[in-house]
């Protein structure tokens, strides 16, 4: 029998991608399909997606990928064994009893529920809620978003009969049925990851019941509905419930094992460590019923680089990379608090603003870009320090994201952290992680990814950066 394929789907906040993978989770020969949809934002903190736009894009991705497979002489003879899905975490959509969306899809970045989150923190002990749910009482999570919607759109809130992540809603609409993955449930703020069930106290606070949520299970549902009608070869194929992109990224880089940590630098940055040590200010999520990981997401990373390039009018490319490489240490004399967009882990100071201290007549645009970049790395170092101080140990660090395109940037990160790092060159770790999740559940043995060629810190540079991090800490205390 021909070796089967996994169709992996990666759903982001502005686009969706789909690609086939083999039973070792390697990308099959065909290129990924890609379709965009708009992220709707406003000055008051809105960050939403029109459900119909997302559904159309995801359907187009799947349709295009499946038509390409049919046209490929080799791949069309290989059966599709399952569909795996990665989806941005903490997203939420309200639906009718039949699964029709009646609210927009709200993303984690929507901050309009800030006042509602503050009310919840006054009503509940946030530390106790964190200990129970692994999540903070903040705008990222469902309790605050539901409280806000109930206040501003009470009639709409009352009409909702089902609350879902976008992954569940898409699966329900396209394939006819959907479960809520344990990994997705842990990102809502409504789930108890120890008891492995919905948290009764937080459901009561949100004024919903378990009946308002999809069945909680990592079990797949067989494809039916519209997708099976258009592609009969998919009828009955298991569609696995969507997992959060953080979980998927850990799986995709091979960092979901004990003793490892994934550092991903994208628009935001995150440190994710296998295990259940979750100090206050960091989140404890599940991969599945057997595995935990701790998540420390930093609000500012690639978005600050984009700001620097735009506002300082710097041209991105090899010349800029070379210019930064010629400046291995923090000789710019600047201290930066990289909080342009508030801050999440480990302090969760949502009112924080960015600060650049030490600007002089001779300060250049390149100085500022370098200092901002290093300040983000200092935040990652701080998260790792907090984990170590709370029993998280010193895991090996696997790095993914745009940073892996620059060997010099990886060296700078190693120097700032004073830790060896391993660059993972998987271009789309979340998509690969979706394939890994499906393959694991189907029982396919996956090879352990070997860690080779560590990038080691230079002690002299690491000493300079440790002093710079102390200056950042003192400045933050003063402000």
RODO-2510 file (C-alpha; in nm, 4 decimals, decimal comma):
residues 479
     n   res          X          Y          Z
     1     x     0,0000     0,0000     0,0000
     2     x     0,1230     0,3491    -0,0829
     3     x     0,2569     0,5548     0,2063
     4     x    -0,0211     0,7808     0,3383
     5     x    -0,0211     1,1579     0,3679
     6     x    -0,1295     1,4024     0,6352
     7     x    -0,2929     1,7278     0,5275
     8     x    -0,1829     1,9994     0,7722
     9     x    -0,3661     2,3291     0,8058
    10     x    -0,2229     2,6381     0,9766
    11     x    -0,4753     2,9104     1,0628
    12     x    -0,3292     3,2486     1,1536
    13     x    -0,4867     3,5831     1,2356
    14     x    -0,4484     3,7100     0,8784
    15     x    -0,3989     3,4055     0,6573
    16     x    -0,4337     3,0296     0,6282
    17     x    -0,1952     2,7770     0,4772
    18     x    -0,2244     2,4084     0,3923
    19     x     0,0285     2,1469     0,2859
    20     x     0,0719     1,7710     0,2694
    21     x     0,3259     1,5921     0,4907
    22     x     0,4572     1,2366     0,4922
    23     x     0,4471     0,9988     0,7893
    24     x     0,7689     1,1488     0,9294
    25     x     0,6062     1,4960     0,9209
    26     x     0,8285     1,6127     0,6378
    27     x     0,6702     1,8386     0,3779
    28     x     0,5614     1,6548     0,0645
    29     x     0,6759     1,7813    -0,2734
    30     x     0,3873     2,0219    -0,3300
    31     x     0,4181     2,3819    -0,2127
    32     x     0,1830     2,5058     0,0582
    33     x    -0,1345     2,6825    -0,0464
    34     x    -0,1898     3,0268     0,1031
    35     x    -0,4910     3,2586     0,1239
    36     x    -0,5296     3,5837     0,3164
    37     x    -0,8152     3,7490     0,5030
    38     x    -0,8227     4,0868     0,6775
    39     x    -0,7604     4,1351     1,0473
    40     x    -0,9994     4,4105     1,1533
    41     x    -0,8488     4,6529     1,4041
    42     x    -0,9377     4,9883     1,5548
    43     x    -0,7940     5,2429     1,7961
    44     x    -1,0124     5,1155     2,0810
    45     x    -0,8315     4,7793     2,0748
    46     x    -1,0506     4,5754     1,8414
    47     x    -0,8817     4,2767     1,6780
    48     x    -1,1373     4,0637     1,4941
    49     x    -1,1900     3,8540     1,1832
    50     x    -1,5052     3,8131     0,9792
    51     x    -1,5948     3,4425     1,0034
    52     x    -1,7051     3,4229     0,6416
    53     x    -1,3739     3,5621     0,5192
    54     x    -1,1776     3,3070     0,7196
    55     x    -1,4016     3,0206     0,6117
    56     x    -1,3632     3,1173     0,2461
    57     x    -0,9843     3,1361     0,2729
    58     x    -0,9515     2,8051     0,4584
    59     x    -1,1817     2,6309     0,2148
    60     x    -0,9788     2,7732    -0,0746
    61     x    -0,6545     2,6463     0,0829
    62     x    -0,7934     2,2963     0,1293
    63     x    -0,9526     2,2874    -0,2153
    64     x    -0,6368     2,4054    -0,3884
    65     x    -0,4182     2,1581    -0,1980
    66     x    -0,6492     1,8680    -0,2775
    67     x    -0,6722     1,9606    -0,6460
    68     x    -0,2922     1,9803    -0,6636
    69     x    -0,2704     1,6331    -0,5121
    70     x    -0,5147     1,4996    -0,7706
    71     x    -0,3003     1,6488    -1,0465
    72     x     0,0252     1,5013    -0,9116
    73     x     0,1009     1,1590    -1,0576
    74     x     0,2795     1,0397    -0,7434
    75     x     0,0764     1,1966    -0,4635
    76     x    -0,2685     1,1136    -0,5985
    77     x    -0,1960     0,7473    -0,5372
    78     x    -0,1196     0,8062    -0,1710
    79     x    -0,4232     0,8090     0,0611
    80     x    -0,4904     1,0934     0,3031
    81     x    -0,4674     0,9421     0,6530
    82     x    -0,5855     1,2462     0,8441
    83     x    -0,6084     1,6236     0,8768
    84     x    -0,4184     1,8093     1,1495
    85     x    -0,4803     2,1723     1,2396
    86     x    -0,2847     2,4494     1,4102
    87     x    -0,4823     2,7635     1,4969
    88     x    -0,3949     3,0858     1,6766
    89     x    -0,4589     3,0472     2,0473
    90     x    -0,7329     3,2130     2,2568
    91     x    -0,9563     3,2965     1,9584
    92     x    -1,3306     3,2876     2,0232
    93     x    -1,6506     3,2916     1,8180
    94     x    -2,0141     3,2767     1,9310
    95     x    -2,2529     3,0574     1,7336
    96     x    -2,6126     2,9411     1,7106
    97     x    -2,7192     2,5920     1,8067
    98     x    -2,6597     2,4869     1,4461
    99     x    -2,3073     2,6278     1,4481
   100     x    -2,3711     2,9443     1,2492
   101     x    -2,1380     3,2255     1,3601
   102     x    -2,3247     3,5275     1,4986
   103     x    -2,0232     3,7129     1,6383
   104     x    -1,6971     3,7972     1,4710
   105     x    -1,3920     3,5901     1,5609
   106     x    -1,2132     3,7692     1,8436
   107     x    -0,8349     3,7259     1,8670
   108     x    -0,6097     3,7287     2,1730
   109     x    -0,4865     4,0764     2,0744
   110     x    -0,8319     4,2324     2,1188
   111     x    -0,7862     4,4541     2,4250
   112     x    -1,1329     4,6101     2,4537
   113     x    -1,2015     4,3861     2,7531
   114     x    -0,9278     4,5512     2,9620
   115     x    -1,1786     4,7056     3,2067
   116     x    -1,3663     4,3760     3,2295
   117     x    -1,0418     4,1953     3,3109
   118     x    -0,9697     4,4456     3,5861
   119     x    -1,3167     4,3860     3,7343
   120     x    -1,2499     4,0121     3,7328
   121     x    -0,9195     4,0629     3,9145
   122     x    -1,1016     4,2593     4,1830
   123     x    -1,3687     3,9914     4,2093
   124     x    -1,1305     3,6945     4,2158
   125     x    -0,7822     3,6263     4,3489
   126     x    -0,5838     3,6104     4,0252
   127     x    -0,3170     3,3897     4,1797
   128     x    -0,5765     3,1326     4,2808
   129     x    -0,7381     3,1412     3,9361
   130     x    -0,3949     3,0997     3,7769
   131     x    -0,3263     2,8011     4,0023
   132     x    -0,6576     2,6442     3,8949
   133     x    -0,6684     2,7238     3,5233
   134     x    -0,3062     2,7941     3,4316
   135     x    -0,4190     3,1278     3,2827
   136     x    -0,4219     3,4904     3,3908
   137     x    -0,7318     3,7090     3,4292
   138     x    -0,6353     3,9231     3,1317
   139     x    -0,7725     4,0341     2,7970
   140     x    -0,6120     3,7422     2,6117
   141     x    -0,8493     3,4906     2,7640
   142     x    -1,2189     3,4107     2,7333
   143     x    -1,3540     3,5145     3,0776
   144     x    -1,2654     3,8823     3,0210
   145     x    -1,3802     3,8809     2,6586
   146     x    -1,7134     3,7226     2,7526
   147     x    -1,7682     3,9675     3,0388
   148     x    -1,7002     4,2593     2,8051
   149     x    -1,9326     4,1291     2,5334
   150     x    -2,2054     4,0641     2,7854
   151     x    -2,1807     4,4257     2,8976
   152     x    -2,1737     4,5944     2,5563
   153     x    -2,3825     4,3450     2,3530
   154     x    -2,6082     4,1758     2,6084
   155     x    -2,8695     4,0656     2,3544
   156     x    -2,6086     3,9215     2,1211
   157     x    -2,4403     3,7378     2,4090
   158     x    -2,7760     3,5887     2,5123
   159     x    -2,8330     3,4551     2,1582
   160     x    -2,5103     3,2528     2,1599
   161     x    -2,5688     2,8822     2,2115
   162     x    -2,2167     2,7584     2,1406
   163     x    -1,8774     2,9147     2,2049
   164     x    -1,5882     2,7766     2,0016
   165     x    -1,2357     2,8419     1,8918
   166     x    -1,2053     2,9244     1,5208
   167     x    -1,0573     2,5775     1,4644
   168     x    -1,3669     2,4022     1,5975
   169     x    -1,6018     2,6301     1,4075
   170     x    -1,4196     2,5729     1,0771
   171     x    -1,4134     2,1969     1,1299
   172     x    -1,7838     2,1950     1,2138
   173     x    -1,8739     2,3978     0,9045
   174     x    -1,6503     2,2078     0,6629
   175     x    -1,6547     1,8515     0,7945
   176     x    -1,9833     1,8280     0,9855
   177     x    -1,8637     1,7762     1,3452
   178     x    -1,5900     1,8942     1,5823
   179     x    -1,4437     1,8348     1,9262
   180     x    -1,2504     2,0825     2,1393
   181     x    -0,8906     1,9639     2,1778
   182     x    -0,7459     1,9572     2,5276
   183     x    -0,4633     2,1777     2,3991
   184     x    -0,7136     2,4356     2,2756
   185     x    -0,9238     2,4226     2,5921
   186     x    -0,6213     2,5055     2,8080
   187     x    -0,5857     2,8387     2,6316
   188     x    -0,9365     2,9608     2,7105
   189     x    -0,9003     3,0384     3,0817
   190     x    -1,2089     2,8237     3,1472
   191     x    -1,0328     2,4872     3,1813
   192     x    -0,8670     2,3082     3,4726
   193     x    -0,5578     2,1379     3,3232
   194     x    -0,5026     1,9223     3,6333
   195     x    -0,8582     1,7907     3,6721
   196     x    -0,8876     1,7769     3,2910
   197     x    -1,2308     1,9358     3,2817
   198     x    -1,3969     2,2739     3,2499
   199     x    -1,3550     2,4874     3,5627
   200     x    -1,6983     2,5236     3,7223
   201     x    -1,6125     2,8519     3,8925
   202     x    -1,4954     3,0241     3,5757
   203     x    -1,7903     2,8904     3,3757
   204     x    -2,0195     3,0391     3,6383
   205     x    -1,8340     3,3705     3,6222
   206     x    -1,8753     3,3714     3,2429
   207     x    -2,2439     3,2783     3,2824
   208     x    -2,2164     2,9770     3,0554
   209     x    -2,2343     2,5995     3,1078
   210     x    -2,0454     2,3035     2,9565
   211     x    -2,3356     2,2683     2,7134
   212     x    -2,2248     2,5970     2,5542
   213     x    -1,8910     2,4373     2,4562
   214     x    -1,7949     2,1644     2,2105
   215     x    -1,7247     1,8138     2,3470
   216     x    -1,3832     1,7999     2,5116
   217     x    -1,1706     1,5362     2,3389
   218     x    -0,8582     1,4880     2,1287
   219     x    -1,0444     1,2245     1,9277
   220     x    -1,0911     1,3055     1,5596
   221     x    -1,4247     1,3226     1,3874
   222     x    -1,4726     1,1574     1,0462
   223     x    -1,5011     1,4005     0,7578
   224     x    -1,8504     1,4402     0,6211
   225     x    -2,0497     1,7409     0,5164
   226     x    -1,9623     1,9747     0,2309
   227     x    -1,5960     1,8767     0,2140
   228     x    -1,6730     1,5073     0,1714
   229     x    -1,9267     1,5885    -0,0990
   230     x    -1,6695     1,7803    -0,3034
   231     x    -1,3840     1,5376    -0,2311
   232     x    -1,5209     1,1844    -0,1892
   233     x    -1,1694     1,0546    -0,1174
   234     x    -1,1906     1,2387     0,2166
   235     x    -1,5150     1,0839     0,3346
   236     x    -1,4534     0,9224     0,6732
   237     x    -1,0937     1,0476     0,6967
   238     x    -1,0195     1,1561     1,0569
   239     x    -1,0031     1,5318     1,1109
   240     x    -0,8204     1,5973     1,4379
   241     x    -0,9344     1,8874     1,6532
   242     x    -0,7268     2,2018     1,6155
   243     x    -0,4479     2,2740     1,8633
   244     x    -0,3080     2,6148     1,9563
   245     x    -0,0172     2,7488     1,7541
   246     x     0,2097     2,7490     2,0603
   247     x     0,1515     2,3782     2,1181
   248     x     0,1930     2,3131     1,7468
   249     x     0,5187     2,5070     1,7364
   250     x     0,6605     2,2974     2,0214
   251     x     0,5664     1,9791     1,8394
   252     x     0,6941     2,1101     1,5074
   253     x     1,0393     2,1934     1,6431
   254     x     1,0650     1,8773     1,8509
   255     x     1,0633     2,0774     2,1761
   256     x     0,7685     1,9048     2,3429
   257     x     1,0007     1,6658     2,5279
   258     x     1,1320     1,7050     2,8823
   259     x     1,4557     1,9010     2,9082
   260     x     1,3813     2,1174     2,6039
   261     x     1,2443     2,4662     2,5495
   262     x     1,1203     2,6338     2,2322
   263     x     1,1975     3,0009     2,1731
   264     x     0,9969     3,1430     1,8866
   265     x     1,0527     3,4945     1,7587
   266     x     0,7742     3,6179     1,5360
   267     x     0,5509     3,9243     1,5680
   268     x     0,5552     3,8449     1,9377
   269     x     0,8064     3,6191     2,1113
   270     x     0,7532     3,3195     2,3351
   271     x     0,9449     3,0795     2,5542
   272     x     0,7740     2,7415     2,5885
   273     x     0,9164     2,4762     2,8171
   274     x     0,8043     2,1149     2,8444
   275     x     0,6739     2,0443     3,1952
   276     x     0,4181     2,1744     3,4428
   277     x     0,6217     2,4405     3,6272
   278     x     0,4240     2,7617     3,5716
   279     x     0,5220     3,0552     3,7933
   280     x     0,2619     3,3277     3,8346
   281     x     0,2752     3,5430     3,5230
   282     x     0,3325     3,2463     3,2926
   283     x     0,0700     3,0085     3,1643
   284     x     0,0443     2,6328     3,2075
   285     x    -0,1061     2,4657     2,9031
   286     x    -0,1442     2,1065     2,7917
   287     x    -0,0285     1,9431     2,4706
   288     x    -0,2686     1,6565     2,5388
   289     x    -0,3762     1,4398     2,8319
   290     x    -0,0177     1,3276     2,8961
   291     x     0,1960     1,6402     2,8437
   292     x     0,2172     1,9934     2,9851
   293     x     0,4187     2,2948     2,8842
   294     x     0,4771     2,6374     3,0324
   295     x     0,4216     2,9398     2,8103
   296     x     0,5848     3,2805     2,8581
   297     x     0,4693     3,5068     2,5757
   298     x     0,6359     3,8448     2,5297
   299     x     0,4167     4,1034     2,3563
   300     x     0,6930     4,2787     2,1643
   301     x     0,9353     4,1224     1,9185
   302     x     0,9177     4,1266     1,5399
   303     x     0,6499     4,3941     1,5624
   304     x     0,9137     4,6255     1,7146
   305     x     1,1622     4,5432     1,4411
   306     x     0,8959     4,6328     1,1854
   307     x     0,8351     4,9602     1,3723
   308     x     1,2073     5,0427     1,3687
   309     x     1,2433     4,9669     0,9984
   310     x     0,9401     5,1804     0,9157
   311     x     0,9858     5,4764     1,1464
   312     x     1,3668     5,4933     1,1292
   313     x     1,3574     5,4348     0,7525
   314     x     1,6019     5,1476     0,7555
   315     x     1,6176     4,9150     0,4571
   316     x     1,5963     4,5505     0,5568
   317     x     1,8330     4,3060     0,3910
   318     x     2,1883     4,1687     0,3896
   319     x     2,3511     4,5122     0,4297
   320     x     2,1571     4,5836     0,7485
   321     x     2,2368     4,2375     0,8820
   322     x     2,6060     4,2942     0,8109
   323     x     2,5980     4,6340     0,9808
   324     x     2,4485     4,4805     1,2951
   325     x     2,6972     4,1917     1,2833
   326     x     2,9805     4,4453     1,3033
   327     x     2,8427     4,5583     1,6418
   328     x     2,8564     4,2453     1,8611
   329     x     2,8181     4,4209     2,1963
   330     x     2,5891     4,6854     2,3502
   331     x     2,8177     4,9834     2,2812
   332     x     2,5209     5,1966     2,1699
   333     x     2,4770     5,3247     2,5264
   334     x     2,0986     5,2859     2,5183
   335     x     1,8663     5,1170     2,7638
   336     x     1,5294     5,0139     2,6212
   337     x     1,2066     4,8955     2,7791
   338     x     1,0501     4,7232     2,4752
   339     x     0,6873     4,7674     2,5790
   340     x     0,5378     4,9437     2,2781
   341     x     0,2353     4,7104     2,3079
   342     x     0,2147     4,6675     2,6844
   343     x     0,3673     4,3546     2,8295
   344     x     0,2665     3,9985     2,9025
   345     x     0,4933     3,7470     3,0743
   346     x     0,6286     3,7617     3,3277
   347     x     0,4992     4,0972     3,4607
   348     x     0,1692     4,1384     3,2692
   349     x     0,1886     4,5169     3,2858
   350     x    -0,0692     4,5969     3,0192
   351     x    -0,0299     4,9707     3,0778
   352     x     0,3454     4,9654     3,0147
   353     x     0,4799     5,1906     2,7400
   354     x     0,8068     5,1777     2,5513
   355     x     1,1080     5,3728     2,6721
   356     x     1,4436     5,4494     2,5102
   357     x     1,6892     5,5973     2,7604
   358     x     2,0299     5,7423     2,6804
   359     x     1,9731     5,9054     2,3398
   360     x     2,2427     6,1605     2,2569
   361     x     2,3312     6,3778     1,9600
   362     x     2,5383     6,0992     1,8103
   363     x     2,2772     5,8255     1,8494
   364     x     2,1946     5,6655     1,5140
   365     x     1,9005     5,4727     1,3729
   366     x     2,1181     5,1609     1,3766
   367     x     2,1893     5,2159     1,7475
   368     x     1,8173     5,2223     1,8202
   369     x     1,7410     4,9123     1,6132
   370     x     2,0209     4,7204     1,7831
   371     x     1,9161     4,8317     2,1310
   372     x     1,5502     4,7471     2,0706
   373     x     1,6438     4,4034     1,9362
   374     x     1,8637     4,3289     2,2371
   375     x     1,5957     4,4554     2,4758
   376     x     1,3547     4,1931     2,3408
   377     x     1,6207     3,9255     2,3953
   378     x     1,6623     4,0511     2,7528
   379     x     1,2903     3,9869     2,8087
   380     x     1,3395     3,6283     2,6933
   381     x     1,6378     3,5956     2,9283
   382     x     1,4250     3,7269     3,2126
   383     x     1,1557     3,4679     3,1442
   384     x     1,4164     3,1906     3,1457
   385     x     1,5555     3,3237     3,4739
   386     x     1,2103     3,3180     3,6335
   387     x     1,1557     2,9609     3,5175
   388     x     1,4904     2,8481     3,6557
   389     x     1,4279     3,0203     3,9888
   390     x     1,0967     2,8333     4,0176
   391     x     1,2274     2,4860     3,9482
   392     x     1,2126     2,4881     3,5692
   393     x     1,5790     2,3962     3,5340
   394     x     1,7998     2,4927     3,2412
   395     x     1,6502     2,3231     2,9351
   396     x     1,8225     2,3109     2,5987
   397     x     1,6969     2,5979     2,3842
   398     x     1,5559     2,5394     2,0345
   399     x     1,5069     2,8630     1,8389
   400     x     1,2675     2,9127     1,5491
   401     x     1,1227     3,2004     1,3508
   402     x     1,2660     3,4676     1,1232
   403     x     1,5770     3,4977     1,3418
   404     x     1,7073     3,1659     1,2046
   405     x     1,7690     3,3325     0,8679
   406     x     2,0567     3,5277     1,0240
   407     x     2,3511     3,3440     1,1829
   408     x     2,4645     3,6730     1,3393
   409     x     2,1259     3,7287     1,5015
   410     x     2,1382     3,3783     1,6508
   411     x     2,4860     3,4555     1,7883
   412     x     2,3574     3,7776     1,9455
   413     x     2,0699     3,5895     2,1090
   414     x     2,3107     3,3303     2,2522
   415     x     2,5310     3,6082     2,3890
   416     x     2,2398     3,7935     2,5495
   417     x     2,1016     3,4746     2,7063
   418     x     2,4483     3,3456     2,7963
   419     x     2,3192     3,0073     2,6847
   420     x     2,3852     2,7783     2,3909
   421     x     2,1003     2,7744     2,1428
   422     x     2,0035     2,5369     1,8639
   423     x     1,8591     2,6921     1,5487
   424     x     1,5654     2,5020     1,4007
   425     x     1,5328     2,5725     1,0302
   426     x     1,1784     2,4370     0,9902
   427     x     1,0149     2,7261     0,7989
   428     x     0,6648     2,6598     0,9350
   429     x     0,6909     2,4858     1,2723
   430     x     0,3221     2,5293     1,3609
   431     x     0,2075     2,3639     1,0387
   432     x     0,4522     2,0794     1,0874
   433     x     0,3315     2,0525     1,4474
   434     x    -0,0246     2,0054     1,3253
   435     x     0,0967     1,7127     1,1151
   436     x     0,2955     1,5725     1,4103
   437     x    -0,0119     1,5871     1,6356
   438     x    -0,2228     1,3936     1,3840
   439     x     0,0522     1,1381     1,3222
   440     x     0,1027     1,0808     1,6956
   441     x    -0,2683     1,0188     1,7478
   442     x    -0,2755     0,7819     1,4499
   443     x     0,0072     0,5814     1,6090
   444     x     0,2877     0,6563     1,3653
   445     x     0,6344     0,6508     1,5291
   446     x     0,8164     0,9769     1,4678
   447     x     1,1955     1,0079     1,4680
   448     x     1,3426     1,2146     1,7512
   449     x     1,4928     1,5323     1,6122
   450     x     1,8630     1,5485     1,6940
   451     x     2,0118     1,8682     1,8323
   452     x     2,3340     1,9494     1,6499
   453     x     2,5641     2,2473     1,5992
   454     x     2,4829     2,4569     1,9058
   455     x     2,5582     2,8279     1,8835
   456     x     2,7547     2,9002     2,1992
   457     x     2,7806     3,2357     2,3762
   458     x     3,1030     3,4332     2,3933
   459     x     3,1719     3,4982     2,7591
   460     x     3,3020     3,8524     2,7157
   461     x     2,9916     3,9563     2,5220
   462     x     2,7628     3,7706     2,7640
   463     x     2,9187     3,9656     3,0533
   464     x     2,8457     4,2966     2,8790
   465     x     2,4875     4,1949     2,8090
   466     x     2,4323     4,0853     3,1698
   467     x     2,5290     4,4387     3,2787
   468     x     2,2939     4,5844     3,0162
   469     x     2,0094     4,3666     3,1459
   470     x     2,0696     4,4936     3,4970
   471     x     2,0430     4,8507     3,3645
   472     x     1,7125     4,7579     3,2015
   473     x     1,5860     4,6163     3,5302
   474     x     1,6823     4,9274     3,7236
   475     x     1,5204     5,1571     3,4678
   476     x     1,1982     4,9573     3,4851
   477     x     1,1985     4,9871     3,8637
   478     x     1,2461     5,3637     3,8438
   479     x     0,9520     5,4023     3,6066
***
